[in-house]
Amino acid sequence: MPILSLGYLTTPVSIEASIHANNQYELSPTTVLSIVGFGPTTTTTTTATSDSLPNTMLPTIAKFILTMPSTSTLSMAEKELMALLHESLHIHNSYAIIPLHPRHVGILLPLLVQQQKQQEPHYQFTFQISQMPSSSSSIEKKNESMIPSFDLEQLKHLPIQAMELCQNRQEEQLRMVARKIYTMATIYGYWDLWLVFEGICTRFQINPQQLVQSSS
């Protein structure tokens, strides 16, 4: 079964159903689904669904229904993970971001708890997958090929790079970094890095919004 992880917390999940669009996407039983962050949905009153995702996100090519084991069989660590996901996804109306390879990203959304009389509840999730546009030399696809991939190895260097550019007042390169971070935030809903970038710019008395506007 695939493994769902958040930091050091992990739990197995079973694939209950799958729906595919134009191309087939296989979710391997050995896949580790590592949550790297959470994004806000457009709803504030109900549990997040696909309809409440930001409309700037990439189209879905595949969708899976994932089920956690019944609560009676979970370990203490797995129960802790379930509690964290319940708070983030249900209470705060968020979705989880899970980067996949090659050039795919997964969004984890909650489903209603299935519970029957005299049975332990089963927590289910909708896991929808989008594909990054492939690189192309054609002018028509130039903008699509510039969409940043959700690569943690690249992301972790951006705050340091931004700070060095601010210190050296290299505005042109800083605009490129600002556009990359902002575009990634609008596509994936991963605004945490943008907030860090805003803090760095403010420290050097630079307006990050002007950097984005001037690069568009």
ABEGO torsion letter per residue (X at the ends): XBBBBBEABBBBBBBABBBBBABBBBBBAABBBBBAEBBBBABAABBBBAAABBAABBBBABBBBBBBBBAAABBAAAAAAAAAAAAAAAAAGBBBBBBBOBGBBBBBBBBBBBBBBGBBBBBBBBBBBBBBBBBBABAAAAAAAABBBBBAAAAAAAAAAAAAAAAAGBAAAAAAAAAAAAAAAAAAGBAAAAAAAAAAAAAAGBBAAAAAAAAX
